Amino acid sequence: TRVLPKFREWSFPRTCLSKTDGFWTGQLPCLQEQMDRTKDRAVQRSTANEKCEAFRVPSYLREVRRARENARRKSPLESNSLPGKLADCISNDPEKCEIYIVEGDSAGGSAKQGRARATQAILPLRGKILNVEKAMWHKAFESDEINNIIQALGVRFGVDQDSKEANIDKLRYHKIIIMTDADVDGSHIDTLIMTLFFRYMPKLIEDGYLYIATPPLYRCKKGKIEEYCYTEADRRRFMDKYNNGTEEGVTTQRYKGLGEMNPEQLWDTTMDPEKRLLKQVTIENAANADYVFSMLMGEDVGPRREFIEKNATYANIDA
């Protein structure tokens, strides 16, 4: 039982009270009743605590749990939660699952409606992600969009001996498809995402998991004949085949973005495994790839300007 505190001897007149078993008794009945009630409540609390002792979590386990929760809050990369924007697929088999990293919420909405829910997941991105080539290592993990990508994939950092090495043991998709608009901004976003994978998760490229989707540039229609053209050369071939090489009488729709296509069109042209065109990202020469990423995405302007001047004649101008 819990030991009750003893009253100080000088709290009450000695002429009225006498000390028995650590308690003062005497001619003050109200004091005696109050002391009895206090003693009874103390006994009841002690008994209740003893009954609950078997169900109480030891204090050291509570400390361990609290430390683990604090560590998770500080390191979002080790969290088991998935991004709120992610529209996940039904299957749990990574070999059958694929994720589309889509430019913009508008295209992401169409992709979510047109996808094959069993195996295709959609993660829309808002704008351009951080250029990790110019940022310090820890700055990338402060970006919400980059954290969304890493968490959605199931990639973890800091679990191996090398804290900067990506652990892909729990990778959730074996096809990671970058899907952006077929314009200059879309190509820039492709490059930014590829830079992220090359610098932070190169194992995914080496194992052949990273792809780039190819949306169409045009929809050409001549009478009842309709085709999607993915390049300017495809559009010219359509003219030659169905209209004697002229554009008169041919209806041509130029797609400026993925958001201009409805879910059915996006499925037919870009997401249907039977019809889509995917470009697999590979690394043939690691040293050369490292130089190219540093030159194109780094802070040194001179080499990049020289590269642009030499290759400007091969650029497709989207005007």
Disulfide bonds with the S-S distance in Angstrom:
none
